[in-house]
Amino acid sequence: MLACDGTFTFQLEAFVRELITVDILSYARGPIMGVAAEIMQSEPNENVWERKVLLRGEQTGEAYVFAHSYVDAARLPASLAEDLKESPAGIGRLFVDYRLSIYRDLVGYFFEDGAAYAPWFPERKNLNFLARVYRVFFKERPVMIITEKMPRDLFSK
């Protein structure tokens, strides 16, 4: 699942055997800096949207993935950019719904301590998380950087 370049939410649903819903934790406009600006091919301090969400099981309510995204809404259709603020659907599902042709480019993956995610994964705060970072291209330009973080023990089920 870490190396897949398809629609992650659909694959997660198949893996955990339940539909996934998206809890939008925050969606705010701010400057993109450092490596993120380079990866997004943006000017440093250019304003983009920063989106943080939690992917949860629709029936169980279990948190499976914390995702952090930088979104350059100016490079997207306005209606899609608006849906990213409010829709309980994952980004990949929205691209499918809008029938937009996109390309995903895996930047990398890594392990991370789970303590930072204790508010959403209290029972897993002492565990390692697996993370992957990828860019989403639309019309040959990067429009998003997405980092998905999931408890490593999720894969031992």
Legacy VTK file of the C-alpha trace (Angstrom):
# vtk DataFile Version 3.0
C-alpha trace
ASCII
DATASET POLYDATA
POINTS 157 float
0.000 0.000 0.000
2.895 2.376 0.635
4.212 2.057 -2.887
0.886 2.112 -4.731
0.288 4.919 -7.176
-3.437 4.393 -7.480
-6.297 5.778 -5.469
-5.253 5.042 -1.897
-8.683 5.352 -0.296
-10.134 2.602 -2.525
-7.220 0.332 -1.650
-7.549 1.109 2.057
-11.259 0.248 1.906
-10.437 -3.139 0.375
-7.731 -3.763 2.972
-9.794 -2.879 6.065
-13.059 -4.164 4.573
-15.148 -1.080 5.221
-15.976 2.194 3.523
-13.750 5.124 4.427
-14.940 8.591 5.310
-12.808 11.714 5.586
-12.840 13.944 8.662
-11.424 17.315 7.676
-9.410 18.471 10.675
-8.273 21.749 9.138
-8.136 23.564 5.841
-6.268 26.868 5.918
-4.405 29.110 3.513
-0.747 29.820 4.185
2.757 29.970 2.725
4.527 26.912 1.393
8.204 26.815 2.299
11.401 24.812 2.041
11.408 21.372 0.483
7.623 21.419 0.090
7.881 24.493 -2.177
10.563 22.766 -4.240
8.545 19.573 -4.586
5.442 21.569 -5.558
7.486 23.691 -7.986
6.133 26.792 -6.258
7.804 29.996 -5.271
8.861 30.021 -1.602
6.183 31.640 0.569
3.566 31.275 -2.182
0.140 30.857 -0.587
-1.427 27.418 -0.904
-4.062 25.532 1.029
-2.914 23.231 3.795
-5.343 20.381 4.448
-5.238 17.902 7.351
-7.639 14.990 7.418
-8.262 11.716 9.159
-9.412 8.685 7.162
-11.846 6.694 9.299
-13.903 3.569 8.907
-17.479 4.555 8.187
-18.958 1.784 10.375
-16.318 1.358 13.081
-15.154 4.959 13.347
-11.598 3.613 13.632
-8.890 6.051 12.515
-6.682 4.446 9.877
-4.697 7.281 8.287
-3.693 10.852 9.058
-3.077 12.822 5.856
-1.492 16.222 5.377
-1.704 17.961 1.999
-0.568 21.127 0.342
-3.016 22.097 -2.388
-2.507 24.764 -5.027
-6.198 25.440 -5.625
-5.399 27.971 -8.365
-4.184 25.056 -10.516
-7.465 23.113 -10.070
-11.035 23.547 -11.306
-12.795 25.888 -8.865
-15.563 23.407 -8.012
-13.028 20.702 -7.106
-11.055 23.140 -4.957
-14.272 24.007 -3.122
-15.144 20.329 -2.576
-11.713 19.750 -1.015
-12.750 22.118 1.786
-16.010 20.389 2.637
-16.422 16.941 1.109
-16.144 13.799 3.245
-14.678 12.041 0.177
-10.974 11.396 -0.259
-8.940 13.401 -2.750
-8.584 10.437 -5.100
-12.329 9.835 -5.065
-12.921 13.498 -5.923
-10.564 13.222 -8.889
-12.518 10.169 -10.061
-15.856 11.951 -9.546
-14.625 14.944 -11.555
-13.125 12.602 -14.176
-9.835 14.433 -14.161
-6.736 12.834 -15.551
-3.971 13.009 -12.967
-0.554 11.516 -12.401
0.926 10.597 -9.025
4.662 10.701 -8.365
5.954 8.934 -5.255
8.503 11.174 -3.531
9.368 8.734 -0.755
8.335 6.880 2.344
9.621 6.689 5.901
8.910 5.672 9.515
7.797 8.191 12.120
7.083 8.089 15.846
3.356 7.947 16.584
3.390 10.349 19.549
2.447 13.321 17.360
-0.748 11.520 16.337
-1.892 10.563 19.859
-4.977 12.830 19.680
-6.346 10.703 16.821
-4.651 7.366 17.557
-4.441 7.264 21.394
-4.046 3.486 21.540
-1.145 3.663 19.063
0.772 6.661 20.406
3.813 4.530 21.284
4.017 2.813 17.915
5.794 3.600 14.685
3.873 5.040 11.790
4.531 4.341 8.148
4.380 7.392 5.912
4.517 8.107 2.233
4.809 11.380 0.362
3.699 11.886 -3.210
2.886 14.645 -5.649
-0.256 14.857 -7.727
0.075 16.341 -11.199
-2.801 17.846 -13.181
-2.197 19.309 -16.643
1.524 18.521 -16.252
1.904 20.695 -13.133
2.113 19.580 -9.513
-1.113 20.606 -7.774
-0.702 18.764 -4.468
1.791 17.210 -2.121
0.168 14.554 0.040
1.706 12.855 3.054
-0.220 9.868 4.385
0.706 8.438 7.781
-0.653 5.180 9.130
0.035 3.015 12.172
2.484 0.268 11.292
0.432 -2.295 13.189
-2.458 -1.680 10.796
-0.652 -4.020 8.420
-0.367 -6.825 10.963
-4.128 -7.417 11.029
LINES 1 158
157 0 1 2 3 4 5 6 7 8 9 10 11 12 13 14 15 16 17 18 19 20 21 22 23 24 25 26 27 28 29 30 31 32 33 34 35 36 37 38 39 40 41 42 43 44 45 46 47 48 49 50 51 52 53 54 55 56 57 58 59 60 61 62 63 64 65 66 67 68 69 70 71 72 73 74 75 76 77 78 79 80 81 82 83 84 85 86 87 88 89 90 91 92 93 94 95 96 97 98 99 100 101 102 103 104 105 106 107 108 109 110 111 112 113 114 115 116 117 118 119 120 121 122 123 124 125 126 127 128 129 130 131 132 133 134 135 136 137 138 139 140 141 142 143 144 145 146 147 148 149 150 151 152 153 154 155 156
